[in-house]
């Protein structure tokens, strides 16, 4: 298969069979002989009697015209024919070159393998560049179409020919045919019906036909190995992250719209705050500058990260128009108050007028709207002008569709759209994807659709529009989609300069493109006919399906107004990036180069973790310090990590520590840290061998896991100024010894001391001491009292910290040897508490730990949980002194029960509120891990702990770990919402929980309010509570109604007299302000008593006039719901809608748009249907057409259905499906 262009695979064999006889074909074609005169017919194939006679091998022009016709789309630079007489065939070397000949100024020669090249049964012929041992010029290449013909010199009727095309380069200097001809065939005594061999007398003649083609784009037949976009075009591409080719196409289009780039560069981003990673404007500036300056393709990861995109968005192809609109909106907001303010509207915004003009009276209703881009129909339109004619097509309203003109009554009218102005840069979105009612799916429209290079927009302007400046537009960009709806690829053709060429931007590759490639090849439609068997077929490279229609076609066009070309496409030197950008990126490149250098030299260095006395004293936790911590901001006790030469000696290392920490050389000594079997990390022995290298020390003493870790011991000087180290009489051995041996030799051991302060609930290191192993545990007391500065007689409790789950109380009379104390062990002490002290602490701090083991248990199970108020003001029943303090973090134990959790949260909250918070009034809700929104109410039950709340299991407290169960995986493990109730939880249980969803903006915005109402309450009481919770003014409350829904469908309207007890807990209750148009109907007396579709009274308005009742059928409420594909799949917020008698659906849809907030493009995607409610919504929907009258189609039990995808986001008025933060 040969690839034509880059988008569709063509059947190469299909073409060759029509144009070029193959070797097999020659078997069935008679060759002219003296016996049969000029007859070329063989009895073996009577179907070719009309074929013209084959030319003789010596008729070069005829051979070339017959078997190597020129390409229509490529211009010939030069042609040459060269013949080489081969003699002594069997005596030739295995590889032989013919004489050099020239074509288009390039040397060529025939490469011949008389005994075959990798195919011993066949001979091989190739065409190769003829520079030989001389190196071709730098970047040399030639695009050649060539043919090699082998024939008998004595009989030019006997020949074999093969043709090919190739881009010859210095790297690929030869191309041809390994199996040119089988040896047993050409040496046979009779060759294909002739009475002589093709190679006769060891002689033959080979003729090379070479046609060198011009390569205006520089990429004809290019294999793109070692292709350099920057070198060839001066521009670079964008790397595809997964499915971001659509983004790359749009970004290149915007980047090459020079005025847009200038405007982006004018956004202030000089401060650190403005350069935050979430600032999409700064990320776009960086991307644009790198496209200017970088030599290779640029990544878009920084930009998509600033958008807030995750992997899901990276691997989903999004709508380009939607992405463009959101990006413009975000950038426009960033440009406000800057030099670039209004730059985007001035560039991209045009104006259109929607009008309705009466024919017989002087009346017109119109509105003028801005547009950033236009969506044009492709189906049914053959060209751009056809689409615009369709866009401004006038609709006549007459007969039953007459327009009600104010002051004139029903009138014939014309309805349409006309343009007031077009923008400087016109973005046209071609509707290549449409809903196919037959297939019940979105399908791609591959119909032929033509667009010009220069286009006149003036025919589509209003007569009153300002036409002082011509509305002539030049094509600047063609964004292309290849493939179908489910699988495809995006790329673009763009013209960077006013009078320049088109270039193809295909992700990371940029190539020059012919005008035909950019324009004509992207019209779509059928492939050209091949002249024999009708239409050619192409294969979609993404679906592998064959089709007669091109799958690559334009889906977006960019036109620039001719009179503004110089302004929109300024010279490159006028688009200078902010000065800080090159500086910042240069710094980052330097840092990246340093990191690379560090990686390359990593074998020379090793990481050494260093802990000091200060680290030990700053740490509150289990073990000496937190060796796994690496952030000093969040953990002050975190060890320092240094990258040091492996060849450094211990002496060099000690000198480094002295300078690094400002210590004296003779007052420190480093200790090797080792992993013990119980999971702790403790000092093992000091490094006292100055000439030992760090690598040797690590190999000999350090444990395999955890790396090389060191504790720096510090001491003081005695009165004589000498360092105070352990007793000189016990000298350090010349080589390391294990602790057991040290104890047997009575070497002093180093013991680390921790103090548990019960009052402050703090555990911290206080220092270390040396003790003789034969001393008793009670002998520690004097040292501790001296270290703490306490008076003699203070009673102490001593504990050994063996491991995180084992804290053992020490027996005072036992020796340290008997207690198995060794170098690096930790002893924790606390003051002994009397009963009165314990009672006082329990009274002031009910959750306090009273002894060290309890506090260790708390540390092991400690978890930091962030608390957020569930409701915003005024729904909160508390007030904070400072804004922001309502969010706080509390350290909890996973073993804490509900009451302890509430007490600790209330204790923290009381510190920031104007009034103390009662723990019994706190209620908690878990948080959704994905959305961060409230998830499930926490029930106060026996056995409820922080672990069961956050993880759904009691957890493995011993190891400090936990495991999620299936019910807890969707909730955040460190986040809870809280609310301060007006009553205690016990009182709340005596009430009925009601959840009201307040629709404050049509159906676009939902706010849920949870209320605990007395069971005897009515909905009038709920309305009063809602007013207080939502802060509704009195004038709004008077127009609020409630309705009940189930399964995303309206069930019934609830009057204010409805009882709370009668409410089913499985129902959803909505509250909304009655739309103004409904109230207007009531006030006008045209509706009478408002009824919902089921006949239940929906308001308390009384009807005073009988004739109003008689006209009640002219307007009524209908139940509406959303569904996807079929009514049995409802979603979204159901609602009530006022149905007007006699109103055509085009007008009804406009009112539905206002009611739902679904507008523009999103409204076009919605299909409306009558759903028969009497059949349990199981019947097929009846689709509503533009000219239908909905009131006459809907029965009393029917619903109006809105069919569209379930986005589960609710707010159609905003771009929720694709977001840029």
Secondary structure, DSSP 8 states (H G I E B T S, - for coil): -EEETTTEEE-HHHHHHHHS--HHHHTTS----TTSTT----TT-GGGTTS-----TT-HHHHHHHH----TTS-EEEEEEEEEEE-SGGGS-SSEE---EEETTEEEEEEEETT-SS-TTEEEEEEEETTTTS---TT-EEEEEEEEEEEETTEEEEEEEEEEEEEEESSS-EEEEEEEEEHHHHSSSS-TT-SS-SSBTTBEEEEEEEEEE--TTS-TT---TT--HHHHHS---B---SS-HHHHHHHHHHHTSHHHHHHHHTS---STTTT-TT-HHHHHHHHHHHHHH-SS-B--HHHHHHHT--HHHHTS---HHHHHHHHHHHHHHHHTTSTTTTHHHHHH-EEEEEEEEESSSS-EEEEEEEES-EEEE-TT-SBHHHHHHHHT--EEE-GGG-EEETTTEEE-EEEEEEEEE--SEEEEEEE-EEEETTTTEEEE-----B--SEEE-GGGB-TTS--SS--EEEEEEEEEEEE-SSSEEEEEEE--STT--EEEEETTEEEEE-HHHHTGGGS-SB--B-SSSSB--EEETTT--EESB-SEEEEEEEEEEGGGHHHHS--GGG----HHHHHHHHHHHHHHHHHHHHHHTGGGEEEEEEEEHHHHHH--SSSSS-TT---TTT-TT--EEEEEETT-BHHHHHHHHHHHHT--GGGEEEEEEEE-TTS-EEEEEE---TTSBHHHHHHHHS-SSS-EEEEEEE--B-TTS-B--S-TTS---SS---HHHHHHTT--EEEEEEEEETTTTEEEEEEEEEE-TTSBGGGHHHHHHHHHT--TT--EEEEEEEETTEEEE--TTSBTTTTT--TTEEEEEEE---HHHHHHHHHH-TT---SHHHHHHHHHTEEEEEEEESS-TTS-S--BSSTTTTSEEEEEETT-BHHHHHHHHHHHHHTTBSS---GGGEEEEEEETTT-SEEEE----TT-BHHHHHHSS--BGGGTB----TTTTTEEEEEEEEEE-SS-HHHHTTSEEEEEEEESSTTS-EEEEEEEE-TT-BHHHHHHHHHHHHT--HHHHTTEEEEEEETTEEEEEE-TT-BSTT--TTSEEEEEE--HHHHHHHHTTSS-S-B-TTS-B--------HHHHHTGGGEEEEEEEEESSSTTSEEEEEEEEEEETT-BHHHHHHHHHHHH---HHHHHT-EEEEE-GGGTT-S--EE--TT-BHHHH--TT-EEEEE----S---TTS--SS---
